[in-house]
Amino acid sequence: MAPQDDKTTPPPLPAPLRVPVADSHTHLDMQETTVEEALAKAASVGVTTVVQVGCDLAGSRWAADTAAAYESVHAAVALHPNEAPRIVLGDPDGWSRQGAREPGGDAALDAALAEIDALAARPEVRGVGETGLDYFRTGPEGMAAQQRSFRAHIEIAKRHGKALVIHDREAHDDVLRILREEGAPERVVFHCYSGDAAMAKVCAEAGYFMSFAGNVTFKNAQPLRDALAVAPPELVLVETDAPFLTPAPYRGRANAPYLIPLTLRAMAEVKGMTEDVLASAVAANTARAFAY
């Protein structure tokens, strides 16, 4: 058996769930495996559906095409909050997967949003996301582009009747404010929920879904567990955000949809629910959130 600190060995398969669930947010295009392998491994432990999420134009096209090709995959398409400023202001370091880019201004952002709009019309696309705000990686100079992009994605989600999948990093107040100002779509999912218990109550009152990732298992994540404890069971989803946020005890290794059972079991403990009851709720919630 690989030692726990070996970061290169994939974590072992967890015991299968008895009630199948969906991974509400994954990035198969960033995982070092084929789609077939990832889906088969996930299905073997009871993770029978995945939502493949785009972060840029190339990733969103790939998500839609992959969802069209595989029955167990649904797609969400968007420009990630950190992608919007790169389009408008340029990306001289080439940090994103597109490599170095020249500034394109608002016209380039409008053109990219028009393509997201076209992709959002496709039947295999069940969500518009991940969009939102990220003040962790983007400084004040990028906030205007992020907010403009977020507002446009809200409008696209409403017009096509798709779920809005939100990336909210260190921007809780502005995300909630913009949702109020624009009028939220019927179905809103806070991906990798990162707020506290007070914000969970605000989300619950608004009927927003809260999707919890592997970081809910981290030692220092008590505020997240407190939020999960107050989140209504009918608004809770589970996700990997793979290849990121691998649950304990495998933090630091590559995440994948087959590791969902670890997070779900930790969540059941926090909520004082049996694994099967929580899995049944999560499965129904994800199908409701993404209308499949």
Buried (B, 14 or more C-beta within 10 A) or exposed (E): EEEBEEEEEBBEEBEEBEBBBBBBBBBBBBBEBEBEBBBEBBBEBBBBBBBBBBBBBEBBBBBBBBBBEBEBBBBBBBBBBBBBBBBBBBBEEEEBEBEEBEEBEEEBBBEBBEBBBEBBEBEBBBBBBBBBBBBEEBEEEBBBBBBBBBBBBBBBBBEBEBBBBBBBBEBBEBBBEBBEEBEBBEBBBBBBBBBBBEBBBEBBEEEBBBBBBBBBBBEEBEBBBBBBEBBBBEBBBBBBBBBBBBBBEBBEBBBBBBBBBBBBBBBBEBBEBEBEEBBBBBBEBBBBBBEE
